[in-house]
């Protein structure tokens, strides 16, 4: 890895001193919002507001110029209008600022005048020793120093995923969704117009970043395509790289140019890049997070044989179809495993794979089945349908389902209240979650959960998917599992070539 890039990106993601140029007391301006996000986010270093017309911002003394800051600045954020950015950058270079983020838009994503301004930025920064993020960016997040230098007040969960996006809005919303689901991030950067630092630079940095175990990219277009291929191939040898490529259609490509000045790569060429480099493709934003959280939480399967546990037969059929579409197959259980399952389940169970629990409410039996399946030597991965979320699904059924008469509903509600029914099931689900983690550690096999909450229900564990993953449909779990297997196959091929 280029030592210069490594050092400068360390200053970007682990700064000790930050200056906010254009900091403001006006709460409707980005100079206030971003500075406030940094301060309230718990940044562990020093923050200097810079504005020639203010004295105190966020209880901090304001400097009139970055040159007045009494120590070297690792990271400067520029939030002033585009025409004033050049002079601010010149002062940053004179002050030997190590890295800079230009939040401001109005450059090559707009018109020729903006493109001219951006070229001036490139000429100014080139050879200065200072590296630049943007322009036209929404900032960065870094878990190691609790840095939330972002436009929206996002508070990501700390985790293992390094994320670079050519859309700040999409990227920060993915961080918010990750927080809702308990999916954590190590770093995030909105790439912007790539006047200096490119997507490939961040990919290279994440590859060697000890805080990052999974790399996630949202790409609208590529610059330095050949270098990207080389870096991506090396990255995939050590960490999974998941990419969502937008701008695939002609209309999407036009939108990309107007949004981030990105030149969309030909779809055929990009698919070739994926195949060469071992990159895992996410078809949409939903898949991005589905696949990333699987890689962050689960071991890779040793093969493509899957054991399926289902609360009802129909969902087992759906799961079987979904797995087959992705090249996975149902495992065949040895006779001794079937006999052990006979001891747990009613005599009319399916006696095969998928294992149909035929509506069994005793969740401890669900776990016993998962344990047997995961320990089975002919099984490489497990998909468990319906166990996670059983409490909320059952509660919603009782409270809302029109099939129950008023008398039946009242009786069931009374039973749940008197017997502390829901509390006991909730405790069982927590134990189930802990046992799944233990089983994955012991067997080295991924276990994916699928929950089917009914209308109005909340799904348990959505806020804690850093160790156990849960999906809302068999189709989404199948895609995630197939991605794990795809990456495992790529790594084996790389080992053969070595």
C-alpha positions as a printed Julia matrix, in Angstrom:
498×3 Matrix{Float64}:
   0.0     0.0     0.0
   1.19    3.51   -0.83
   2.61    4.81    2.46
   1.59    8.4     1.67
  -2.05    7.46    1.16
  -2.0     5.31    4.28
  -0.64    8.13    6.41
  -3.03   10.77    5.06
  -6.08    8.56    5.43
  -5.04    7.81    9.0
  -5.19   11.57    9.6
  -8.64   11.58    8.0
 -10.09    8.69   10.0
  -8.11    9.16   13.22
  -7.51   12.92   13.54
  -6.29   14.4    16.77
  -7.15   17.99   15.8
 -10.05   19.24   13.64
 -10.82   22.69   12.25
 -14.29   23.58   10.94
 -13.91   26.41    8.42
 -17.18   28.27    8.14
 -18.35   27.24   11.61
 -21.45   29.17   12.58
 -23.91   29.93   15.39
 -26.74   29.83   12.88
 -28.37   26.47   13.51
 -29.7    26.39    9.95
 -26.2    26.37    8.43
 -23.99   23.35    7.82
 -21.17   25.15    9.63
 -23.16   24.78   12.83
 -24.75   21.39   12.16
 -21.54   19.57   11.28
 -19.58   21.17   14.12
 -22.36   20.25   16.54
 -22.41   16.67   15.28
 -18.66   16.4    15.89
 -18.9    17.83   19.41
 -22.04   15.99   20.54
 -20.84   12.77   18.91
 -18.09   12.54   21.49
 -15.05   13.18   19.29
 -11.97   12.38   21.36
  -9.68   15.08   19.91
  -9.68   18.89   19.73
 -12.16   20.95   17.69
 -11.44   24.51   16.49
 -14.24   26.57   14.92
 -12.97   29.0    12.26
 -14.96   32.12   11.31
 -13.73   35.74   11.09
 -17.12   37.12   12.24
 -17.77   34.99   15.36
 -16.18   34.85   18.81
 -17.64   31.74   20.47
 -19.3    28.72   18.84
 -20.41   25.65   20.77
 -18.63   27.04   23.84
 -15.35   27.11   21.96
 -13.2    30.13   21.13
 -13.38   30.88   17.42
 -10.27   31.43   15.32
 -10.43   34.04   12.57
  -8.26   31.93   10.3
  -6.9    28.4    10.31
  -3.46   29.98   10.52
  -4.3    31.13   14.09
  -4.68   27.56   15.37
  -1.66   26.96   17.65
  -1.02   23.38   16.53
  -0.98   21.37   13.34
  -4.44   20.43   12.1
  -4.99   16.82   11.05
  -8.37   17.43    9.42
 -10.11   20.57    8.16
 -13.76   20.64    7.11
 -14.77   23.4     4.7
 -18.45   24.39    4.78
 -18.36   27.75    2.96
 -19.79   28.5    -0.54
 -17.94   27.14   -3.56
 -16.43   30.46   -4.79
 -14.61   30.91   -1.47
 -13.26   27.37   -1.23
 -10.08   27.98   -3.25
  -8.81   30.63   -0.84
  -9.68   28.45    2.17
  -7.77   25.54    0.66
  -4.78   27.79   -0.01
  -4.71   28.78    3.67
  -5.0    25.11    4.7
  -1.99   24.24    2.57
  -0.01   27.15    4.0
  -0.92   25.97    7.5
   0.25   22.45    6.57
  -3.14   20.86    7.24
  -2.82   17.12    6.7
  -6.24   16.29    5.24
  -9.32   18.23    4.21
 -13.0    17.61    3.49
 -14.83   20.04    1.2
 -18.48   19.72    2.13
 -19.52   22.45   -0.29
 -21.25   21.6    -3.59
 -21.33   23.64   -6.77
 -18.45   22.06   -8.65
 -18.22   19.55  -11.53
 -21.61   18.06  -10.62
 -23.3    21.32  -11.71
 -21.95   23.02  -14.84
 -18.79   23.99  -16.7
 -18.1    26.88  -14.34
 -18.24   24.46  -11.43
 -16.01   22.03  -13.3
 -13.48   24.83  -13.81
 -13.47   25.55  -10.07
 -12.88   21.86   -9.39
  -9.93   21.75  -11.78
  -8.42   24.68   -9.88
  -8.81   22.67   -6.67
  -7.03   19.71   -8.23
  -4.14   21.89   -9.42
  -3.86   23.56   -6.02
  -3.89   20.38   -3.94
  -1.66   18.31   -6.21
   1.78   17.93   -4.7
   0.87   19.92   -1.58
   1.02   16.96    0.79
  -2.6    17.56    1.84
  -5.21   15.03    0.69
  -8.77   16.05   -0.12
 -12.19   14.41    0.29
 -14.83   15.73   -2.09
 -15.88   18.35   -2.95
 -19.66   17.85   -2.74
 -19.55   15.43    0.17
 -21.5    14.79    3.37
 -18.43   13.98    5.45
 -16.94   11.05    7.33
 -17.56    8.81   10.33
 -14.92    6.9    12.25
 -15.66    4.66   15.23
 -12.08    4.58   16.57
 -12.16    8.25   17.65
 -15.95    8.7    17.78
 -15.85   11.1    14.84
 -19.27   12.07   13.46
 -18.23   14.72   10.92
 -21.47   14.34    8.98
 -24.24   16.6     7.75
 -27.16   14.63    9.25
 -27.16   13.8    13.0
 -26.45   10.1    12.42
 -25.06    7.97   15.26
 -23.91    4.7    13.69
 -23.42    1.56   15.73
 -19.76    0.68   16.14
 -18.87   -2.38   14.13
 -16.72   -4.07   11.5
 -17.96   -2.63    8.19
 -15.96    0.01    6.32
 -18.28    1.87    3.93
 -17.45    4.3     1.09
 -20.31    5.77   -0.92
 -20.58    8.05   -3.92
 -23.82    9.33   -2.41
 -23.81   10.94    1.0
 -27.58   10.85    1.33
 -27.8     7.15    0.52
 -24.76    6.38    2.63
 -25.9     8.15    5.78
 -29.38    6.64    5.48
 -27.74    3.21    5.35
 -25.92    4.12    8.57
 -29.27    5.04   10.14
 -30.85    1.79    8.99
 -27.84   -0.07   10.34
 -28.41    1.56   13.71
 -32.06    0.45   13.71
 -30.93   -3.11   12.97
 -27.89   -3.16   15.2
 -25.48   -3.45   12.25
 -22.22   -1.7    13.03
 -19.68    0.3    10.99
 -15.99    0.97   11.55
 -15.67    3.82    9.02
 -17.82    5.71    6.54
 -16.86    8.28    3.94
 -18.97   10.1     1.39
 -16.66   10.1    -1.62
 -18.09   13.16   -3.37
 -16.66   14.27   -6.72
 -13.25   12.56   -6.21
 -11.22   15.63   -7.14
  -8.34   14.04   -5.23
  -9.04   10.91   -3.16
 -10.95    8.26   -5.1
 -13.06    5.22   -4.32
 -10.0     3.07   -4.96
  -7.99    4.93   -2.31
 -10.62    4.17    0.34
 -10.84    0.56   -0.78
  -7.08    0.23   -0.41
  -7.16    1.85    3.02
  -9.98   -0.39    4.28
  -8.08   -3.44    3.07
  -5.28   -2.7     5.54
  -7.42   -1.15    8.29
  -7.48   -3.42   11.38
 -10.82   -1.91   12.47
 -12.5    -3.03    9.23
 -13.37   -6.66    8.46
 -15.99   -6.13    5.73
 -15.78   -3.55    2.91
 -18.94   -2.0     1.47
 -18.98    0.29   -1.59
 -21.76    2.22   -3.31
 -20.47    3.17   -6.76
 -22.05    5.25   -9.52
 -18.96    5.38  -11.75
 -15.28    4.52  -11.71
 -12.14    6.56  -12.19
  -8.81    4.77  -12.46
 -10.62    1.58  -13.47
  -7.45   -0.48  -13.95
  -6.12    0.47  -10.54
  -9.51   -0.34   -9.02
  -9.38   -3.86  -10.5
  -5.89   -4.45   -9.11
  -6.69   -3.11   -5.64
 -10.06   -4.89   -5.45
  -8.51   -8.24   -6.31
  -5.94   -7.86   -3.56
  -8.61   -6.67   -1.12
 -10.86   -9.67   -1.81
  -8.06  -12.04   -0.9
  -8.23  -10.87    2.71
 -11.67   -9.29    3.21
 -15.08   -9.54    1.52
 -15.83   -6.56   -0.74
 -19.53   -5.87   -1.38
 -20.47   -3.43   -4.11
 -23.72   -1.92   -5.24
 -23.22   -0.43   -8.7
 -25.8     2.21   -9.62
 -26.17    4.05  -12.93
 -26.67    0.78  -14.83
 -29.33    2.17  -17.14
 -28.85    5.07  -19.55
 -31.16    7.19  -17.42
 -29.3     6.19  -14.26
 -25.96    7.08  -15.85
 -27.25   10.56  -16.68
 -28.48   10.96  -13.12
 -25.07    9.89  -11.8
 -23.29   12.56  -13.84
 -25.6    15.27  -12.5
 -25.31   13.97   -8.97
 -21.61   13.32   -8.38
 -19.99   13.92  -11.76
 -19.37   10.17  -11.94
 -18.9     8.55  -15.33
 -20.84    5.31  -15.13
 -18.96    2.23  -16.31
 -20.47   -0.01  -18.98
 -22.51   -2.73  -17.26
 -20.87   -5.58  -19.18
 -17.41   -4.29  -18.3
 -18.35   -3.86  -14.66
 -19.65   -7.43  -14.42
 -16.31   -8.57  -15.8
 -14.59   -6.57  -13.08
 -16.75   -8.28  -10.46
 -15.79  -11.73  -11.71
 -12.07  -10.95  -11.91
 -11.82   -9.41   -8.47
 -14.07  -11.6    -6.32
 -16.34   -8.67   -5.48
 -19.79   -9.61   -4.18
 -22.51   -7.66   -6.0
 -25.55   -6.32   -4.17
 -28.47   -5.77   -6.53
 -30.04   -3.02   -4.42
 -29.69   -1.09   -1.18
 -31.58   -3.77    0.73
 -29.08   -6.4    -0.35
 -26.15   -4.15    0.55
 -26.95   -4.3     4.24
 -28.26   -7.88    4.14
 -24.99   -9.18    2.72
 -22.7    -6.89    4.73
 -24.25   -7.88    8.06
 -23.93  -11.58    7.16
 -20.2   -11.21    6.5
 -19.76   -9.17    9.69
 -21.48  -11.73   11.93
 -21.23  -15.2    10.38
 -18.53  -17.74    9.55
 -18.19  -18.81    5.93
 -19.92  -22.1     5.03
 -17.64  -25.0     4.16
 -19.96  -26.04    1.33
 -23.39  -25.44   -0.2
 -25.47  -27.98    1.76
 -28.14  -26.28    3.85
 -30.32  -27.55    6.67
 -33.68  -25.75    6.89
 -35.84  -25.58   10.01
 -39.34  -24.18    9.53
 -42.34  -23.51   11.73
 -44.63  -24.32    8.81
 -44.32  -26.4     5.64
 -45.1   -23.68    3.1
 -42.23  -21.47    4.19
 -39.92  -24.46    3.93
 -40.9   -24.89    0.27
 -40.31  -21.18   -0.39
 -36.9   -21.37    1.29
 -35.98  -24.45   -0.76
 -36.79  -22.65   -4.0
 -34.82  -19.56   -2.92
 -31.75  -21.59   -2.0
 -31.87  -23.53   -5.28
 -32.08  -20.3    -7.31
 -28.76  -19.27   -5.8
 -27.03  -22.59   -6.43
 -27.38  -23.95   -2.9
 -28.92  -27.31   -2.05
 -30.74  -29.07    0.76
 -28.57  -31.35    2.87
 -29.48  -35.03    3.25
 -29.73  -36.07    6.9
 -28.24  -39.39    8.02
 -30.74  -41.83    9.5
 -29.35  -41.34   13.02
 -30.13  -37.61   12.83
 -33.69  -38.35   11.71
 -34.12  -40.7    14.66
 -32.93  -38.02   17.07
 -35.38  -35.55   15.57
 -38.11  -38.19   16.02
 -37.53  -37.94   19.76
 -38.19  -34.19   19.72
 -40.98  -33.65   17.21
 -44.54  -35.01   16.87
 -44.84  -38.32   14.97
 -46.38  -36.54   11.98
 -43.41  -34.25   11.31
 -41.99  -34.15    7.75
 -39.08  -36.48    8.53
 -36.76  -34.82    6.08
 -35.19  -31.53    5.08
 -36.73  -28.96    5.51
 -37.49  -29.97    9.09
 -41.15  -29.0     9.56
 -41.86  -28.16   13.2
 -45.6   -28.45   12.4
 -46.41  -25.39   14.5
 -44.62  -26.53   17.66
 -44.86  -23.69   20.2
 -42.19  -25.0    22.57
 -39.24  -22.9    21.43
 -36.81  -25.01   23.42
 -37.59  -27.77   20.9
 -36.77  -25.35   18.09
 -33.34  -24.94   19.57
 -32.79  -28.67   20.04
 -33.53  -29.11   16.34
 -31.13  -26.34   15.35
 -28.44  -27.96   17.48
 -28.94  -31.35   15.86
 -28.99  -29.91   12.34
 -25.94  -27.68   12.83
 -23.89  -30.52   14.3
 -24.84  -32.83   11.43
 -21.78  -33.68    9.32
 -23.73  -33.39    6.04
 -24.81  -29.79    6.79
 -22.71  -26.71    5.94
 -25.18  -23.97    6.98
 -28.55  -23.62    8.71
 -31.55  -21.43    7.95
 -34.07  -21.26   10.79
 -37.51  -19.95    9.78
 -39.94  -18.51   12.31
 -38.2   -19.1    15.64
 -36.79  -15.61   15.94
 -39.72  -13.28   16.43
 -42.02  -16.05   17.61
 -43.03  -14.03   20.65
 -44.07  -10.93   18.73
 -45.73  -12.98   15.98
 -47.77  -14.94   18.5
 -48.71  -11.82   20.44
 -49.79  -10.01   17.29
 -51.82  -13.04   16.21
 -53.66  -13.09   19.52
 -54.26   -9.34   19.65
 -55.17   -8.69   16.01
 -56.04  -11.81   14.01
 -59.69  -11.83   12.99
 -59.8   -15.66   12.95
 -60.09  -15.69   16.74
 -63.47  -15.0    18.26
 -63.73  -12.36   20.98
 -64.17  -15.1    23.58
 -61.12  -17.02   22.35
 -59.03  -13.87   22.22
 -60.02  -12.89   25.77
 -59.14  -16.36   27.04
 -55.73  -16.29   25.36
 -54.92  -12.8    26.64
 -55.91  -13.91   30.12
 -53.68  -16.97   29.87
 -50.71  -14.92   28.72
 -51.2   -12.48   31.58
 -51.72  -15.11   34.29
 -49.01  -17.51   33.2
 -46.51  -14.82   32.2
 -46.51  -16.61   28.88
 -44.84  -13.94   26.8
 -42.17  -13.27   29.39
 -41.15  -16.92   29.45
 -40.99  -17.09   25.64
 -38.94  -13.91   25.5
 -36.45  -15.39   27.94
 -36.3   -18.54   25.82
 -35.61  -16.5    22.69
 -32.74  -14.73   24.43
 -31.3   -18.09   25.44
 -31.84  -19.32   21.88
 -29.87  -16.37   20.53
 -26.99  -17.05   22.92
 -26.95  -20.72   22.02
 -26.9   -19.92   18.3
 -23.78  -17.82   18.87
 -22.24  -20.68   20.84
 -23.14  -23.22   18.15
 -21.56  -21.12   15.41
 -18.38  -20.84   17.45
 -18.27  -24.6    18.06
 -19.25  -25.8    14.59
 -17.87  -23.0    12.43
 -21.14  -23.04   10.47
 -23.36  -20.02    9.71
 -26.87  -20.01   11.19
 -29.28  -17.52    9.62
 -32.64  -16.67   11.16
 -35.82  -15.6     9.37
 -38.62  -13.91   11.28
 -42.21  -13.46   10.13
 -43.78  -10.79   12.38
 -47.39  -10.11   11.54
 -48.9    -6.64   11.17
 -48.08   -4.39   14.1
 -45.52   -6.77   15.58
 -41.96   -5.85   16.37
 -39.17   -8.24   15.61
 -36.93   -9.22   18.53
 -33.16   -8.76   18.19
 -33.38   -6.22   15.39
 -31.25   -4.0    17.57
 -28.5    -6.58   18.06
 -27.44   -8.18   14.78
 -23.72   -7.88   15.27
 -23.51  -11.55   16.24
 -26.79  -13.12   15.08
 -28.46  -12.05   11.84
 -32.17  -12.09   11.17
 -33.96  -11.57    7.86
 -37.63  -10.82    7.1
 -37.92  -13.41    4.31
 -36.37  -16.71    3.17
 -35.4   -15.1    -0.14
 -33.21  -12.48    1.54
 -31.55  -15.03    3.8
 -30.83  -17.26    0.79
 -29.13  -14.43   -1.08
 -26.98  -13.57    1.93
 -25.98  -17.2     2.43
 -25.19  -17.57   -1.28
 -22.9   -14.53   -1.04
 -21.0   -16.15    1.82
 -20.57  -19.3    -0.25
 -19.53  -17.32   -3.34
 -16.78  -15.59   -1.39
 -15.63  -18.86    0.16
 -15.32  -20.33   -3.35
 -13.33  -17.31   -4.56
 -10.88  -17.6    -1.68
 -10.33  -21.27   -2.45
  -9.58  -20.42   -6.08
  -7.08  -17.78   -4.98
  -5.34  -20.3    -2.74
  -5.02  -22.72   -5.65
  -3.42  -20.02   -7.81
  -0.97  -19.0    -5.09
